[in-house]
Amino acid sequence: MSGIQFKNVSKIYQQGENQVLALNDISLTVDQGEFVAVIGPSGSGKSTFLAIAGALLQASEGEVILKEKNLNDLNPKDLARFRLEEIGFILQTSNLIPYLNVLEQLLVVKRMAGKLLKEDKEYAKELLQSLGLGSKLEKLPEQLSGGERQRTAIARAFINDPSIILADEPTASLDSKKAHEVVQLIAKEAKMRNKAAIMVTHDERMLEYCDKVYRMEDGRLEHDASFRPEKIQAAQSR
Ligand SMILES: Nc1ncnc2c1ncn2[C@@H]1O[C@H](COP(=O)(O)OP(=O)(O)OP(=O)(O)O)[C@@H](O)[C@H]1O
């Protein structure tokens, strides 16, 4: 099994003399090719969860397994390499580099992970084409619309062929139409390239593109078994 597994994960923040239990005994598996959403109120632990899945933070207890490795066992140097090679991030805003064109936004990430090969450039173009940016390769971020910028960020998340895609409120800066487009594309790319993908969102309208929904409350994560994407799609087509 590839994808990511959380086994009885807890995270405690030390704040002066107080301890904050931000994640409380979370277990979850996201398989390759599966796209899941995590929703929940402010302060419930979503960012903490995503930071641990993304190897930006380590759990206080439990195991986080990615590519047969427990992320808790890695040292900071290995964690940094792991992040670069195995994790694709899509954030609230696209965070593109202002002076690089669309194609270079991807190539620079590839270069950071190692040598840039000719086939990497072909793969970058294929990804951008797949995200509807085939005619925008030479454009700078300032020449793109908000949706196009976010689509470039999606392509960038996939360029290193990571094991997992993590999206943190990827529609926060977009209008409703663009938001649908962007989440639909994340779902499509994750399925096509057989990646495990997790999206944290406040936006319940985006759930129809996900295979499963988990609800976070006070650091606990519950699978919403009543969620059926087919039901939403059927209701919308009526
Ligand atoms: N560095 C930290 N030190 C201490 N407490 C923290 C730290 N980061 C988060 N917390 C606490 O942990 C809990 C979970 O926070 P987290 O940011 O994960 O929630 P969230 O669901 O992402 O919230 P939001 O939707 O507002 O971003 C909160 O009680 C928060 O105050």
The ligand as an SDF file (V2000), in Angstrom:
LIG
                    3D

 31 33  0  0  0  0  0  0  0  0999 V2000
    2.1970   26.6070   17.6850 N   0  0  0  0  0  0  0  0  0  0  0  0
    1.1630   26.4300   18.5200 C   0  0  0  0  0  0  0  0  0  0  0  0
    1.3390   26.5400   19.8550 N   0  0  0  0  0  0  0  0  0  0  0  0
    0.3150   26.3390   20.7000 C   0  0  0  0  0  0  0  0  0  0  0  0
   -0.9420   26.0480   20.3250 N   0  0  0  0  0  0  0  0  0  0  0  0
   -1.1850   25.9330   19.0000 C   0  0  0  0  0  0  0  0  0  0  0  0
   -0.1500   26.1340   18.0310 C   0  0  0  0  0  0  0  0  0  0  0  0
   -0.6920   25.9750   16.7890 N   0  0  0  0  0  0  0  0  0  0  0  0
   -1.9920   25.6890   16.9820 C   0  0  0  0  0  0  0  0  0  0  0  0
   -2.2950   25.6740   18.3120 N   0  0  0  0  0  0  0  0  0  0  0  0
   -3.6090   25.3400   18.8980 C   0  0  0  0  0  0  0  0  0  0  0  0
   -3.9610   24.0210   18.4730 O   0  0  0  0  0  0  0  0  0  0  0  0
   -5.3650   23.9590   18.1620 C   0  0  0  0  0  0  0  0  0  0  0  0
   -5.5470   23.5320   16.7060 C   0  0  0  0  0  0  0  0  0  0  0  0
   -5.0720   24.5830   15.8500 O   0  0  0  0  0  0  0  0  0  0  0  0
   -5.0450   24.4700   14.2580 P   0  0  0  0  0  0  0  0  0  0  0  0
   -4.3490   25.6850   13.7390 O   0  0  0  0  0  0  0  0  0  0  0  0
   -4.5200   23.1510   13.8770 O   0  0  0  0  0  0  0  0  0  0  0  0
   -6.6180   24.5470   13.9110 O   0  0  0  0  0  0  0  0  0  0  0  0
   -7.3730   24.7870   12.5070 P   0  0  0  0  0  0  0  0  0  0  0  0
   -8.5370   23.8480   12.5030 O   0  0  0  0  0  0  0  0  0  0  0  0
   -6.4240   24.6880   11.3940 O   0  0  0  0  0  0  0  0  0  0  0  0
   -7.8890   26.2730   12.6210 O   0  0  0  0  0  0  0  0  0  0  0  0
   -8.1660   27.3790   11.4390 P   0  0  0  0  0  0  0  0  0  0  0  0
   -9.3020   26.8200   10.6110 O   0  0  0  0  0  0  0  0  0  0  0  0
   -8.5570   28.5910   12.2310 O   0  0  0  0  0  0  0  0  0  0  0  0
   -6.8910   27.5370   10.6780 O   0  0  0  0  0  0  0  0  0  0  0  0
   -5.9390   25.3320   18.4940 C   0  0  0  0  0  0  0  0  0  0  0  0
   -6.4360   25.2680   19.8170 O   0  0  0  0  0  0  0  0  0  0  0  0
   -4.7250   26.2550   18.4220 C   0  0  0  0  0  0  0  0  0  0  0  0
   -4.8970   27.3600   19.2660 O   0  0  0  0  0  0  0  0  0  0  0  0
  1  2  1  0
  2  3  1  0
  2  7  2  0
  3  4  2  0
  4  5  1  0
  5  6  2  0
  6  7  1  0
  6 10  1  0
  7  8  1  0
  8  9  2  0
  9 10  1  0
 10 11  1  0
 11 12  1  0
 11 30  1  0
 12 13  1  0
 13 14  1  0
 13 28  1  0
 14 15  1  0
 15 16  1  0
 16 17  2  0
 16 18  1  0
 16 19  1  0
 19 20  1  0
 20 21  2  0
 20 22  1  0
 20 23  1  0
 23 24  1  0
 24 25  2  0
 24 26  1  0
 24 27  1  0
 28 29  1  0
 28 30  1  0
 30 31  1  0
M  END
$$$$
